[in-house]
Amino acid sequence: MMELAIDEATKAARQNEVPIGAVIVYQGEVIARGYNQRETSQSTLSHAELIAIEQANDVIGSWRLEDCTLYVTLEPCPMCAGAIVQSRIKRVVYGAKDPKAGCAGTLMNLLADKRFNHQVDITKGVLETDCGDLLRNFFKDLRKQKKKS
């Protein structure tokens, strides 16, 4: 499933978006996909996870995604971690750690905080090198382009 999230991240990169992709699985089936679209939409909320969560809500017909697993190429940020908790997603599987905004264990762990009424199971580092390479290469190319211009 992480490979499918990487496919979504690759779509983002092709559109000059930060390459982050997400898929949501319910009963063994992919029910939602998303990739970063902040530059395209000029919306702060256009993160891969939020796009996938909204699609999953439509498919399930509920805001509760209790039996769903979210696969995402980068550790969720605070906004996405909050949405994951609020949507009651059961499990998050992520690839690369996010040292600047990671809220599934790197900077803090909003997903497992017992003060909230819902905690999320977390699996870290799935295809971590592949997910990290997508991001590193994207930003390396971006820096090269900026140097040229």
Salt bridges, closest charged atoms under 4 A:
GLU8 OE2 - LYS11 NZ 2.90
GLU8 OE2 - ARG33 NH1 3.81
ASP113 OD2 - ARG115 NH2 2.63
ASP133 OD1 - ARG136 NH2 2.85
